[in-house]
């Protein structure tokens, strides 16, 4: 019985190690969804506080006006066509533009469109 259990554990161990599970695809999607949710909540808080809601970024983090910063994970490249993005309290975009996220073979774009600011995320690649 012990011999059977040992052989069974060895077979299970080699099967698990031979599987190559890659969670980077899911991780990039979840991180992008977290940024979108935080940007929308930041916009809502700006509307409620009657103040501009802005999003800026550095090499290491995304900085929101009314939310805690979100750190940028290693391997993810963030680019923008503006230094600061955001909206006015009446939800019109004061700082229109896009944030681009590149993570391995995935490319996402978070947009702050001109006019009524409805934040959207697009999968580019």
C-alpha angles and dihedrals in degrees: 000000000000090000091054091049092050093050090046092052091049091051092048091047094051091046093053094046092048092056112090106208114187116195096171091098092056093041092056091049093049093047091049090049089051091053092048092049092047092048092051092047090048089053091050092050090050089053092048094046093043092235137114114274113214137182121202131170141209130187091275108032149018110238122208128191097230102018135066115264120267116222118229111235122233114272094027116112119205121196132171139185089223134037095227128031127186151106142259122253091261088059097252114133114255095172107034121186145096140271117215121206120195118186118165105305095343124096122187131180125204110198133203098193126206113265120012105023108234104163115220138178123216129193105226102181 
